[in-house]
Amino acid sequence: MDLIPFTHLHVHSQYSILDGAASVNDLVSKAKNDGMKALALTDHGTMFGIKEFFDSCKKNDVKPILGCETYVAARTIYDKTDSKLDGRGDHLILLAKNRQGYRNLLKLISIANVEGFYYKPRIDKNLLEQHSEGLIVTSACIGGEVPQKIMAGNLEGAKESILWFKRVFGDDYYLELQRHPAEDPKSRHDVYDNQVLVNEKLLEFSKELGVKVIAANDVHFTNAADAEAHDLLICLNTGKDFDDENRMRYTRQEWFKTTDEMNELFKDVPEALQNTAEIADKVEVYELNSAPIMPFFAIPTGFGTFEGYKEQFPEEKLREEFGDRYDALGGDYEHLIRVKLESDYLTHLAYEGAKDPVRYGDPIPDDVKERLDFELNTIKTMGFPGYFLIVQDFINAAREMGVLVGPGRGSAAGAAVSYCVGITNIDPIKHDLLFERFLNPDRISMPDVDIDFDDDGRQLVLDWVTEKYGRDKVAHICTFGTMAARLAIRDVGRVLKLPLPDTDKLAKLIPERPGTKLANAYQEVLNREKDTGSIDGAISKIETDLRAARNAGNGKLEGKLEVYKIFAERIREARTHGEERVLKTMELACRLEGSVRQTGVHACGVLIGRDPLEQHIPLIPTKEENLMTTQYDGRYVEAIGLLKMDFLGLKTLSIIKETLDNIKLSKGVDVDVETLPPDDKETFELFARGDTTAIFQFESPGMKKHLRALEPNRFEDLVAMNALYRPGPMEYIPDYIDRKHGRKEINYDHPMMEPYLKDTYGITVFQEQVMLLSRALGGFTRGESDSLRKAMGKKLADMMAKLKDKFHDGCLKNEEFVEGCKQVNKKPEELIEKIWKDWELLPVMHLTNHTLFVMLMWPTRPDI
């Protein structure tokens, strides 16, 4: 008999925190491997994992059904007086049938967490009725309203409830059947026997009331073998020991069952299986990702108005100005009129700022005009002028409020527009910072500006932004804390009652290096034991592989094999001494590593929306704050079109601000750090002596030693030293110092390279240098040079290979390059190979990441 296609519609991932043990990717992969065409995600009371789930499903060609297992208040969400009555909440599955259903789901889940939370995030029937459009509803597990009434013998009440849901949701309301035939007698009595009772009545109601049934498994983990790990997770959640007879237990039937397993389980109710496919077919395909939804910036009416620009620039004229980018930006005339208006106003601000004598002066030099025009056109045709207007607005407001603002950090410091409108205080033209590091016209992505404020000032700026744009349009960004390697061991050991000294000893075996993972080490050791025939053979095999990884310089594999070796040796020891709990701790820690343990708030990430954020993203309250926090983490907020800003509170800026206040108090002198010269002689003498205690990034003993040897006397020396002082590049420091002081000759592989490497004495230190050289030698475009930077930084081998071919051909076509090779008596082919190889080996650093310290060096002047 052919299998009836089945879709899981009641599924919990690890985002049902400390209740679900399945990762999103594992769930989707199992669905795909089983041939399922669709899959739902219905975590408890939140939508934390929905965007990750959506992306994973799309990647694996599985239709995503976005949902939530909600808690419905017995009365209303505002009733919070009776913990037994109001704190319970009947379970109910909500699934988004279409885009409108998704919007309603966002609204309901946000309300549940922000307004309805009482023990659990709750909605109520009034809200369900108001936001019912586009939702498919199922009666859920035996914790649902209808099953609870059946179990209480209130069949008339159960019938009334079914009729209420049918009236509100029509044919999109289904009765859910579950069968968890537990082997444990208590679980069988408490759960399965009740499921049998409930299912019998639900089938009767289905026929009597014309409401269809569906089959479901209350999925909480991926495979049957994960039941024990899930059981332990429940102990962590409830604070109970594993051997506590009275603790909460699941049936161990909550794994992601295959189509074959579900067909066997519900072979007597085939229509319940068929109806899951009906629901999957009802769900429309819609997109969560969106073009940037930029908040509207209020442009002074004296400059121009939206309506005035519509009269001045008809669509044909606008199409001509934007060219191919008109349709690429969505082809929406009204949207592009706003982009044009914002772009013209940004141009006005940039040119006015450039004329300021502290920047470029009036008249503006031609090279500056050329740079500004290129940047402004790129910003306009990428659709981002509003972004710059918003950022400059709150940064300038911060300065007016007396907040100390950092001079610029990250790739934003490469934009001359940023400099001219006051976003940054670093001249990118003077310091050879590149705009395409910030915005690459060949790779469209949202700008990203990291803004530093003094600690106290950060909150002032955040309050200002909230006041301007509205509390419902500004939010913090959620983070998730997961079980790291050592924490997983400690958590599992505690629940299993492994003596604390043994747990501590086991945890401390794991190296503290960042990124160290157990990586399923327990099973990997068993696999090698099976292959070699003994645990000693497994250890020998691991040691052989470890030596090979070290010889190959494969640090990632080396770290993994080191953990395998630790586990293998401890397994052998535990078996010798009969330490069963140690073995069980190791096994379950591996299974639970990476599980979501808690939520948090991103230290600096903030969203600013055009519309109320709950129209685009689910929200939760922020502890001890008025602002909300998103339920999607920072990886996904920009993809759905929301504007993300990083507001960093920097302690060093607070120290500087306090210092300036003390100078004012004690000497009556107002010191403006933004106007202090960056070439102050006494400041450089201080660095040359190594008197840099408490100076950001220059205070370590090793750095002080190198500063004394370097004797820096110019800004570029400090930037280079800051870049070189880290593992890898550090080996170039002695060579850099010797070249500076003339003890070694400064050589350039090719005469064309001198202008770009002169400031670093012929040593390639920064990615910006590689980008400029790729243009000068190989004819790369601005966008291609940035793609090279990205490929080098992320070690993208395929992209590097393609770019190498392009660089090779470009150099050979460059007559100046070929002629220069003759001058230095080098073969072009060999020189190209050498240059490229040097680039691949050099761990070049981001120049723009080290511009922050310019502000931090100014206050070191001994005369203030």
Disulfide bonds with the S-S distance in Angstrom:
none
